[in-house]
Amino acid sequence: GQPGWSPRFGYGVVNADAAAAIAGIVSAPAAQQENNDDRLVIFHPSRAFVQDHRWMIAAQHGNTEDLNNLRSAAGKGHANAETWMAFYEHATGNNVASAHWAWLASQAGQPVAESFLGTLFNRGWGIPLDPRAAHAWWLRSAQAGIPDALYNLGNTIAAGRGSVSNPVIGYALMQAAVLRGLRFPPMMQNMSRVRSHLTPQQYQRTARLAQGFAADPSSIPTPWSDTKN
């Protein structure tokens, strides 16, 4: 049919393989490669990723056995476990340890960890505050399709924090995060503020860009490669 949303099909056909991977029913698809880079173009949670997340949630509720399972896996260098150890340590107030685990997992190219590491740099939690480093890690994660990273990257680009300001690209990235399922009240309020500074022509352009970024996050340009406002 026509591009866009319909009341019958939504935005289109569901990728059943990706949906099953997210649900932990099957293993994630093989990593796609681009430009001889081993990183995932689109991140699909594996069964191990989902299991480690369950351990982390249980650990937060006082389950020492699952915490030990998670620590053991992280200690063996499993990037998924390192990622969730970063979240666990942050939740318990130990941001130095959180940054340690997030850094290790990010070095292995784990996109969720890269997004979280960007947040740690942006806030100065357990690691020196560095908006440019935050922007760099969010960009890597956003190009793997992580909604949090898409939003945070767009927010920083729109504001010119840690990067060249580009409200069109910034708002388009924030829209792409919505298309990939991210929603929370402060996010929508902030998007309304950014949109208020766009001309009608710019807003129309952001809608086209957002569709492309949501469908193919690897197409996200560095902010200085697109200066048409």
C-alpha contacts under 8 A as a table, 3 or more apart, distances in Angstrom:
res1	aa1	res2	aa2	distance
3	P	11	Y	7.90
4	G	10	G	7.99
4	G	11	Y	5.77
4	G	12	G	7.97
5	W	9	F	7.29
5	W	10	G	4.96
5	W	11	Y	4.54
5	W	12	G	7.47
6	S	9	F	5.51
6	S	10	G	4.93
6	S	11	Y	6.65
7	P	10	G	5.77
9	F	12	G	5.54
9	F	13	V	7.12
14	V	19	A	7.52
15	N	18	A	5.47
15	N	19	A	6.17
16	A	19	A	4.97
16	A	20	A	6.02
17	D	20	A	5.28
17	D	21	A	6.25
17	D	29	P	7.52
18	A	21	A	5.04
18	A	22	I	6.17
18	A	28	A	7.22
18	A	29	P	7.55
18	A	44	H	6.12
19	A	22	I	5.14
19	A	23	A	6.27
20	A	23	A	5.04
20	A	24	G	6.26
20	A	25	I	5.29
20	A	26	V	5.85
21	A	24	G	4.99
21	A	25	I	5.86
21	A	26	V	5.06
21	A	27	S	5.66
21	A	28	A	5.13
21	A	29	P	7.74
21	A	44	H	6.20
21	A	45	P	5.89
21	A	46	S	5.87
21	A	47	R	7.04
22	I	25	I	7.68
22	I	28	A	7.92
22	I	44	H	6.16
22	I	45	P	5.09
22	I	46	S	6.95
22	I	50	V	7.87
23	A	26	V	7.87
23	A	50	V	7.93
24	G	27	S	6.96
24	G	45	P	7.33
24	G	46	S	6.30
24	G	47	R	4.59
24	G	50	V	6.14
25	I	47	R	7.02
26	V	46	S	7.40
26	V	47	R	6.65
27	S	45	P	8.00
27	S	46	S	5.05
27	S	47	R	5.57
28	A	44	H	5.55
28	A	45	P	6.11
28	A	46	S	4.65
28	A	47	R	7.38
29	P	44	H	7.19
31	A	38	D	7.44
31	A	39	R	7.13
31	A	40	L	5.22
31	A	41	V	7.49
32	Q	38	D	7.65
32	Q	39	R	7.48
32	Q	40	L	5.56
32	Q	41	V	5.86
32	Q	42	I	7.72
33	Q	36	N	6.22
33	Q	37	D	5.74
33	Q	38	D	5.60
33	Q	39	R	6.60
33	Q	40	L	6.63
33	Q	41	V	6.80
34	E	37	D	5.47
34	E	38	D	7.49
34	E	39	R	8.00
34	E	41	V	7.29
39	R	109	G	6.14
40	L	43	F	5.77
40	L	144	A	6.16
41	V	143	Q	6.70
41	V	144	A	4.94
41	V	145	G	7.66
41	V	217	P	7.52
41	V	218	S	6.01
42	I	143	Q	7.51
42	I	144	A	4.51
42	I	145	G	5.53
42	I	216	D	7.99
42	I	217	P	7.35
42	I	218	S	7.79
43	F	111	P	7.09
43	F	144	A	5.42
43	F	145	G	6.34
43	F	146	I	7.31
45	P	49	F	5.77
45	P	50	V	6.67
46	S	49	F	5.06
46	S	50	V	6.41
47	R	50	V	5.17
47	R	51	Q	6.13
48	A	51	Q	4.99
48	A	52	D	6.03
48	A	80	N	7.22
49	F	52	D	5.25
49	F	53	H	6.22
49	F	80	N	5.33
49	F	81	A	7.37
50	V	53	H	5.04
50	V	54	R	6.34
51	Q	54	R	5.06
51	Q	55	W	6.37
52	D	55	W	4.99
52	D	56	M	6.25
52	D	70	L	6.42
52	D	80	N	6.76
52	D	81	A	5.66
52	D	84	W	6.76
53	H	56	M	5.01
53	H	57	I	6.31
53	H	81	A	7.90
53	H	84	W	6.15
54	R	57	I	5.16
54	R	58	A	6.18
55	W	58	A	5.12
55	W	59	A	5.98
55	W	66	D	4.97
55	W	67	L	6.40
55	W	69	N	7.33
55	W	70	L	6.23
56	M	59	A	4.97
56	M	60	Q	6.23
56	M	66	D	7.27
56	M	67	L	6.68
56	M	70	L	6.95
56	M	84	W	6.13
56	M	85	M	7.12
56	M	87	F	7.99
56	M	88	Y	6.25
57	I	60	Q	5.16
57	I	61	H	6.61
58	A	61	H	5.09
58	A	62	G	6.58
58	A	63	N	5.37
58	A	66	D	6.43
58	A	67	L	7.51
59	A	62	G	5.07
59	A	63	N	4.63
59	A	64	T	6.12
59	A	65	E	7.86
59	A	66	D	5.78
59	A	67	L	4.81
59	A	88	Y	7.81
60	Q	63	N	7.21
60	Q	88	Y	6.87
60	Q	91	A	7.84
63	N	66	D	5.66
63	N	67	L	6.36
64	T	67	L	4.91
64	T	68	N	6.09
65	E	68	N	5.14
65	E	69	N	6.27
66	D	69	N	4.86
66	D	70	L	6.14
67	L	70	L	5.07
67	L	71	R	6.09
68	N	71	R	5.02
68	N	72	S	5.94
69	N	72	S	5.17
69	N	73	A	6.26
70	L	73	A	5.24
70	L	74	A	6.13
70	L	81	A	5.85
70	L	84	W	7.94
70	L	85	M	7.04
71	R	74	A	5.08
71	R	75	G	5.92
71	R	81	A	7.41
71	R	85	M	7.08
72	S	75	G	5.04
72	S	76	K	6.38
73	A	76	K	5.18
73	A	77	G	6.77
73	A	78	H	5.71
73	A	81	A	5.76
73	A	82	E	7.74
74	A	77	G	5.20
74	A	78	H	5.18
74	A	79	A	6.88
74	A	80	N	7.67
74	A	81	A	4.70
74	A	82	E	4.65
74	A	85	M	7.16
75	G	78	H	7.38
75	G	82	E	7.84
77	G	81	A	7.97
77	G	82	E	7.15
78	H	81	A	5.49
78	H	82	E	6.23
78	H	105	A	7.93
79	A	82	E	4.91
79	A	83	T	6.08
79	A	104	L	7.39
79	A	105	A	4.68
79	A	106	S	7.92
79	A	108	A	6.46
79	A	110	Q	6.42
80	N	83	T	5.09
80	N	84	W	6.54
80	N	105	A	7.16
80	N	110	Q	7.18
81	A	84	W	5.24
81	A	85	M	6.04
82	E	85	M	5.02
82	E	86	A	6.28
82	E	101	W	5.16
82	E	102	A	6.64
82	E	104	L	6.95
82	E	105	A	5.53
83	T	86	A	5.25
83	T	87	F	6.73
83	T	101	W	6.39
83	T	102	A	5.68
83	T	105	A	5.70
83	T	110	Q	7.55
83	T	112	V	7.11
83	T	113	A	5.15
84	W	87	F	4.97
84	W	88	Y	6.07
85	M	88	Y	4.89
85	M	89	E	6.01
85	M	98	S	6.91
85	M	101	W	6.33
85	M	102	A	7.97
86	A	89	E	5.33
86	A	90	H	6.20
86	A	97	A	7.04
86	A	98	S	4.02
86	A	99	A	6.50
86	A	100	H	7.39
86	A	101	W	4.97
86	A	102	A	5.25
86	A	113	A	7.85
87	F	90	H	5.15
87	F	91	A	6.17
87	F	98	S	6.54
88	Y	91	A	5.12
88	Y	92	T	6.37
88	Y	98	S	7.43
89	E	92	T	5.12
89	E	93	G	6.26
89	E	94	N	5.07
89	E	95	N	6.34
89	E	97	A	6.18
89	E	98	S	4.92
90	H	93	G	5.06
90	H	94	N	5.43
90	H	95	N	5.07
90	H	97	A	7.84
90	H	98	S	5.34
91	A	94	N	7.57
94	N	97	A	5.65
94	N	98	S	6.24
94	N	126	G	7.71
95	N	98	S	4.61
95	N	99	A	5.97
95	N	125	W	5.69
95	N	126	G	4.39
95	N	127	I	7.92
96	V	99	A	5.26
96	V	100	H	6.34
96	V	125	W	7.38
96	V	126	G	4.03
96	V	127	I	6.77
97	A	100	H	4.96
97	A	101	W	6.39
97	A	126	G	7.44
98	S	101	W	5.40
98	S	102	A	6.11
98	S	126	G	7.15
99	A	102	A	5.01
99	A	103	W	5.88
99	A	117	L	6.78
99	A	120	L	6.93
99	A	125	W	7.61
99	A	126	G	5.78
99	A	127	I	6.44
100	H	103	W	5.25
100	H	104	L	6.37
101	W	104	L	5.15
101	W	105	A	6.20
102	A	105	A	5.24
102	A	106	S	5.97
102	A	113	A	5.29
102	A	114	E	7.12
102	A	116	F	6.92
102	A	117	L	5.62
103	W	106	S	5.07
103	W	107	Q	6.13
103	W	113	A	7.59
103	W	114	E	7.82
103	W	117	L	6.64
104	L	107	Q	5.20
104	L	108	A	6.68
105	A	108	A	5.15
105	A	109	G	6.62
105	A	110	Q	5.57
105	A	113	A	5.88
105	A	114	E	7.61
106	S	109	G	4.88
106	S	110	Q	5.17
106	S	111	P	6.95
106	S	113	A	5.41
106	S	114	E	4.96
106	S	117	L	7.47
107	Q	110	Q	7.51
109	G	114	E	7.32
110	Q	113	A	5.44
110	Q	114	E	6.26
111	P	114	E	4.87
111	P	115	S	6.28
111	P	140	R	7.27
111	P	141	S	4.72
111	P	142	A	7.99
111	P	144	A	6.45
111	P	146	I	6.98
112	V	115	S	5.20
112	V	116	F	6.35
112	V	141	S	6.78
112	V	146	I	6.74
113	A	116	F	5.01
113	A	117	L	5.94
114	E	117	L	5.03
114	E	118	G	6.20
114	E	137	W	5.44
114	E	138	W	6.57
114	E	140	R	7.04
114	E	141	S	5.56
115	S	118	G	5.13
115	S	119	T	6.54
115	S	137	W	6.25
115	S	138	W	5.14
115	S	140	R	7.99
115	S	141	S	5.41
115	S	142	A	7.68
115	S	146	I	7.46
115	S	148	D	6.94
115	S	149	A	5.26
116	F	119	T	5.02
116	F	120	L	6.31
117	L	120	L	4.97
117	L	121	F	6.25
117	L	134	A	7.20
117	L	137	W	6.82
118	G	121	F	5.18
118	G	122	N	6.07
118	G	133	A	6.85
118	G	134	A	3.90
118	G	135	H	6.61
118	G	136	A	7.49
118	G	137	W	5.05
118	G	138	W	5.43
119	T	122	N	4.91
119	T	123	R	6.09
119	T	134	A	6.32
120	L	123	R	5.25
120	L	124	G	5.64
120	L	125	W	4.94
120	L	126	G	7.04
120	L	127	I	6.73
120	L	129	L	7.77
120	L	134	A	7.54
121	F	124	G	5.05
121	F	125	W	6.72
121	F	127	I	6.23
121	F	128	P	6.43
121	F	129	L	5.04
121	F	130	D	5.26
121	F	131	P	6.52
121	F	133	A	6.44
121	F	134	A	5.08
122	N	125	W	7.98
122	N	129	L	5.83
122	N	130	D	5.94
122	N	131	P	5.17
122	N	133	A	7.83
122	N	134	A	5.24
123	R	129	L	6.03
124	G	127	I	5.37
124	G	128	P	5.13
124	G	129	L	3.81
124	G	130	D	7.11
125	W	128	P	7.38
125	W	129	L	7.42
130	D	133	A	5.37
130	D	134	A	6.29
130	D	162	G	7.94
131	P	134	A	4.92
131	P	135	H	6.12
131	P	161	R	6.53
131	P	162	G	4.61
132	R	135	H	5.02
132	R	136	A	6.27
132	R	161	R	7.70
132	R	162	G	4.15
132	R	163	S	6.64
133	A	136	A	5.06
133	A	137	W	6.29
133	A	162	G	7.68
134	A	137	W	5.36
134	A	138	W	6.08
134	A	162	G	7.55
135	H	138	W	5.15
135	H	139	L	6.08
135	H	153	L	6.22
135	H	156	T	7.23
135	H	162	G	6.02
135	H	163	S	7.09
136	A	139	L	5.17
136	A	140	R	6.51
137	W	140	R	5.21
137	W	141	S	6.29
138	W	141	S	5.06
138	W	142	A	5.82
138	W	149	A	4.95
138	W	150	L	7.26
138	W	152	N	7.01
138	W	153	L	5.68
139	L	142	A	5.05
139	L	143	Q	6.17
139	L	149	A	7.07
139	L	150	L	7.67
139	L	153	L	6.39
140	R	143	Q	5.39
140	R	144	A	6.87
141	S	144	A	5.23
141	S	145	G	6.76
141	S	146	I	5.87
141	S	149	A	5.83
141	S	150	L	7.80
142	A	145	G	4.99
142	A	146	I	5.20
142	A	147	P	6.96
142	A	148	D	7.85
142	A	149	A	4.87
142	A	150	L	4.80
142	A	153	L	7.43
142	A	217	P	6.53
142	A	218	S	7.98
142	A	220	I	7.99
143	Q	146	I	7.56
143	Q	217	P	4.60
143	Q	218	S	4.48
143	Q	219	S	7.28
143	Q	220	I	6.36
144	A	217	P	6.14
144	A	218	S	6.52
145	G	149	A	7.91
145	G	150	L	7.25
145	G	180	R	7.90
145	G	214	A	7.25
145	G	216	D	7.85
145	G	217	P	5.34
145	G	218	S	7.80
146	I	149	A	5.47
146	I	150	L	6.36
146	I	177	A	7.96
147	P	150	L	5.02
147	P	151	Y	6.30
147	P	176	A	7.70
147	P	177	A	4.62
147	P	178	V	7.53
147	P	180	R	6.01
147	P	181	G	7.03
147	P	182	L	5.91
148	D	151	Y	5.29
148	D	152	N	6.14
148	D	177	A	6.90
148	D	182	L	7.04
149	A	152	N	5.10
149	A	153	L	5.74
150	L	153	L	5.26
150	L	154	G	6.04
150	L	173	L	5.48
150	L	174	M	6.15
150	L	176	A	6.87
150	L	177	A	5.34
151	Y	154	G	5.11
151	Y	155	N	6.07
151	Y	173	L	6.11
151	Y	174	M	4.45
151	Y	175	Q	7.74
151	Y	176	A	7.72
151	Y	177	A	5.41
152	N	155	N	5.01
152	N	156	T	6.24
152	N	174	M	7.61
153	L	156	T	5.28
153	L	157	I	6.16
153	L	170	G	7.17
153	L	173	L	7.17
153	L	174	M	7.90
154	G	157	I	5.11
154	G	158	A	5.98
154	G	169	I	6.94
154	G	170	G	3.79
154	G	171	Y	5.92
154	G	172	A	7.19
154	G	173	L	4.80
154	G	174	M	5.20
155	N	158	A	5.24
155	N	159	A	6.26
155	N	170	G	5.94
155	N	171	Y	7.33
155	N	174	M	6.90
156	T	159	A	5.12
156	T	160	G	5.73
156	T	161	R	4.91
156	T	162	G	6.78
156	T	163	S	7.14
156	T	165	S	7.94
156	T	170	G	7.23
157	I	160	G	4.92
157	I	161	R	6.43
157	I	162	G	7.71
157	I	163	S	6.01
157	I	164	V	6.53
157	I	165	S	5.16
157	I	166	N	5.64
157	I	167	P	6.65
157	I	169	I	7.24
157	I	170	G	4.92
157	I	223	P	7.03
158	A	161	R	7.97
158	A	165	S	5.55
158	A	166	N	5.28
158	A	167	P	4.06
158	A	168	V	7.28
158	A	169	I	7.28
158	A	170	G	4.41
158	A	171	Y	6.55
158	A	194	V	7.17
159	A	165	S	5.87
159	A	166	N	7.70
159	A	167	P	7.22
160	G	163	S	5.22
160	G	164	V	5.14
160	G	165	S	3.74
160	G	166	N	7.01
161	R	164	V	7.49
161	R	165	S	7.38
163	S	223	P	7.26
164	V	223	P	6.44
164	V	224	W	6.45
165	S	223	P	7.69
166	N	169	I	5.65
166	N	170	G	5.97
166	N	223	P	6.79
166	N	227	T	6.80
166	N	229	N	7.00
167	P	170	G	4.80
167	P	171	Y	5.81
167	P	194	V	7.21
167	P	198	L	7.48
167	P	229	N	7.29
168	V	171	Y	5.38
168	V	172	A	6.13
168	V	198	L	7.48
168	V	202	Q	6.37
168	V	203	Y	7.41
168	V	205	R	7.55
168	V	206	T	5.84
168	V	228	K	7.90
168	V	229	N	5.96
169	I	172	A	5.06
169	I	173	L	6.19
169	I	206	T	6.92
169	I	209	L	7.64
169	I	223	P	7.17
169	I	226	D	7.71
170	G	173	L	5.29
170	G	174	M	6.42
171	Y	174	M	5.00
171	Y	175	Q	6.16
171	Y	191	M	7.05
171	Y	194	V	6.82
171	Y	195	R	7.06
171	Y	206	T	6.52
172	A	175	Q	5.02
172	A	176	A	6.13
172	A	206	T	4.61
172	A	207	A	6.49
172	A	209	L	5.76
172	A	210	A	4.54
172	A	213	F	7.80
173	L	176	A	4.89
173	L	177	A	6.33
173	L	210	A	6.02
173	L	213	F	6.89
174	M	177	A	5.12
174	M	178	V	6.63
174	M	191	M	7.17
174	M	210	A	7.86
175	Q	178	V	5.07
175	Q	179	L	6.32
175	Q	206	T	7.95
175	Q	207	A	7.52
175	Q	210	A	5.63
176	A	179	L	4.93
176	A	180	R	6.21
176	A	210	A	4.70
176	A	211	Q	6.53
176	A	213	F	5.96
176	A	214	A	4.75
177	A	180	R	5.08
177	A	181	G	6.45
177	A	182	L	5.53
177	A	214	A	7.12
178	V	181	G	5.13
178	V	182	L	4.82
178	V	183	R	6.14
179	L	182	L	7.35
179	L	211	Q	7.74
179	L	214	A	6.32
180	R	214	A	6.27
183	R	187	M	6.74
183	R	188	M	7.28
184	F	187	M	5.46
184	F	188	M	6.70
185	P	188	M	5.38
185	P	189	Q	6.44
186	P	189	Q	5.06
186	P	190	N	6.12
187	M	190	N	5.18
187	M	191	M	6.18
188	M	191	M	5.02
188	M	192	S	6.22
189	Q	192	S	5.16
189	Q	193	R	6.45
190	N	193	R	5.08
190	N	194	V	6.40
191	M	194	V	5.11
191	M	195	R	6.03
192	S	195	R	5.05
192	S	196	S	6.19
193	R	196	S	5.30
193	R	197	H	7.22
194	V	197	H	5.66
194	V	198	L	7.21
195	R	198	L	5.27
195	R	203	Y	7.24
198	L	201	Q	7.91
198	L	202	Q	5.68
198	L	203	Y	5.97
199	T	202	Q	5.07
199	T	203	Y	6.19
200	P	203	Y	5.10
200	P	204	Q	6.27
201	Q	204	Q	5.23
201	Q	205	R	6.38
202	Q	205	R	5.08
202	Q	206	T	6.30
202	Q	229	N	6.59
203	Y	206	T	5.07
203	Y	207	A	6.55
204	Q	207	A	5.39
204	Q	208	R	6.87
205	R	208	R	5.34
205	R	209	L	6.29
206	T	209	L	5.00
206	T	210	A	5.87
207	A	210	A	5.16
207	A	211	Q	6.43
208	R	211	Q	5.42
208	R	212	G	6.62
209	L	212	G	5.17
209	L	213	F	6.16
210	A	213	F	5.05
210	A	214	A	5.98
211	Q	214	A	5.28
211	Q	215	A	6.16
212	G	215	A	5.22
212	G	216	D	5.83
212	G	217	P	7.47
212	G	219	S	7.56
213	F	216	D	5.16
213	F	217	P	4.63
213	F	218	S	7.54
213	F	219	S	6.32
213	F	220	I	6.01
214	A	217	P	5.73
216	D	219	S	5.73
216	D	220	I	7.91
217	P	220	I	5.62
221	P	224	W	7.92
221	P	225	S	6.16
221	P	226	D	7.10
222	T	225	S	5.56
222	T	226	D	7.58
223	P	226	D	6.02
223	P	227	T	7.55
224	W	227	T	6.24
